[in-house]
Amino acid sequence: MGVSKSPSSIDPEGVTALTPEQALAQTLQEAHAEERSPKAAKPAARSARTRAREFSLQALYQLMIGKNDPSDIDVFTRDLVGFKKADSLHYDTLLHGCAAQREDLDALILPHLDRSLEEISPIERACMWMGVFEFKHCLDVPWRVVLNEYIELSKQFGGTDGHKYVNAVLNALAPELRSIEVSQERAQKRKHSL
């Protein structure tokens, strides 16, 4: 008789322990369930692109932790509650773009880190990947919007101060990857401060 490998385990008290992927999926599903609950206070409406970023974060987390194939992750993620409200084109762009360019994204991020990539939380690393990817390839999204979206995502799903790290790295890369946009904004600020 073969031994089956379970993705989760039961601790001595009989409570099922979740894998990191299952825990993130559960958190996202609970957030989406709260939106539909008539008793819950109405949260601020999230745009379809914000939702796409949330699902992309979950998918990239699975890519890093579970070492799953992006195509398999894509199929799984599209079946999650709330995905139909997401901008599926933006989700595709982020998931498949970041998966294909992860080495290049890491190469851009690494000089701005004070530790190795392996020491970075997968949530913060995925937020940085997506932020850098959007800086480079989603020029229709203002750099400040990109920055804010990933700070908020890392606040919601990352470690206690992880958003500060994401902010610092993306802020350092913005002048390099969006030089014209950033310099125009800074010139505008200087002009108004005089």
N, C-alpha and C positions, 0 to 999 in steps of 0.2 A: 504494500500500500504506500503510495507516494505522499509526501508531505506538501500541502499547499501553502504557498506563501501569502500571507495576508498583508494588505497595505496598512492596516491599523492593528493595534494589539489591545489586549485587555489587561489593565493593571490589577494588582492583588485585591483591590476593593471592588472589582467588577465593573469599573468604568472604562469605556472604550477610549483609548488614546488615539488621536488623529495624527495622520502624517501632516507635514507642513502644507502640502498641496490641499489636503482635505480641510485643514483649518482655515486657509485663505479662502477657499471656495465657500465654506460655511459662513465666514464673515461677510463676504460679498452678497451671498444669498439672503442673509439676515438683513443687511442694509436695504436690499431691494424689497424684501417682504415688509419691512417697516414703512416703506413708501406707500405700499398698497393698503396698509392697515388704516381703517377709518378712525380708529381711536388715537393714532399717533398724530402729533402736531405736524402740520405740513412743512416739510423741509424745503429749503430754497430749491427751485426747479433746477435740475442739472441738464445741461445741454447734451445732445446726442454725441458730440465729440468728447465731452467729459466722460460720459459713460463708456465710449470706445477706449479712452485712456485707462479707465478702471479695468475693463476686461483685458486689455493688452498687458497691463501690469500683472494680472493673474496669470495670463498665458506665459509671459516671460519668466515669471517666478517658477512655473512648472518646467520651463526649458532649462533653467539653471539648476533647480533642486532635483527634479525628476529625470533630467537628461532625456526627456521625451522629444520625439520628432515634432517640429512645428506643425506639420499637417495633422497629426493625431491630436495635438493640443487644440488646434483650430476647430476640429470637429467637436471635441468635448466642450469647448468654451461656447460655441454657438448654440448649444443645447441648454445653457444655463438660463435661469429665470432672469428676465429683464434685458436679455441681449437684443431682442427685437427693437428696443428703444435706443440702441446704440447706433452710431454712424459706422456701418459695417465696412465701408470703404476706408475710413480712417483707421479702424481697427486692423484691417488687412495690411495697410501700409505700415503701421507701427510694428505689428507682430512679425511679419515676414521681412520687413526692412531691417529691423533690429537683429533678428535672428541671422540674417545673411551678412550683416556688417558688424557683428559683435566685436570682432578683433579690432577693426578700425575705430569703433566707438571707444573701446577700452584704451586704445593708443592715444586718443584725444583726451580722455579723462585722467589717465595715469599721472601725467605731469602735475596735476592739480591736487593730488592726494598726499596725505601725510602718512599713509600706511599702504600695505599691499592690497591689491584687488580682492584677494581671498579673505581679507579681514573686513570687507565692506558687506553690510547686510544685503541679501539678495533683493529686498524691496528697494533700498536706496540705490543699489546698482542698476536695477531695472528702470527706476525713475530717471537716473542720470542718462542711461542709454536712450530712453525715449525723448528726453529733453534735448540731448545733443542731436539725435536724429531729426527732430522737428526743427531745430535751429538750421540744420543743413538742407533739409528737403521740403519742409512745409512753410515756404516763404509767405504764404497767405495768412499765416498766424503770426501776429506781432510777438516780438521776442519777450516782452513783459508778460503776455498771456501765457506763453510757453513756460516761463519761469514760475509764474503763480500756480499754474495747473499742477506742476510737479512738486512744488512745495506743499500744496494742499494734499496731493495724493500721499506723499511721504508722511505728512502729519496724520492722515487717516489710517494708513496701513503699516507705517514703519515704526521704528523704535522711538523712544522718548524725544531725543534731540536729533534724530536722523534728518529731519527737514532742514535743519541748520546746515548740515553737511551738503545736502543736495543744493541748497541755495548758494552756498559758497562756491561749489564747483561750477554750477551752471552760470552764475554771475561772472566767474573768471573766464568762462569760455564764450560768453555772449559777444564781447568786443572782437574776438577772433573770428567767430562764425557768422556774426551779423554786424560786421564793422560799420557799414554805412548807416544802418538803422540806429545802432547804439550811438554813434558819433553825432547823428542828427538830433537825437533826443537830448544828448548832453549839451549840445550847442544851443538848443532851444531853452533848456533850463538855465544856462548861463545868461542868455539874452534876457530872460524874464527876471533873473535875480539882480540885474543891474539897475 
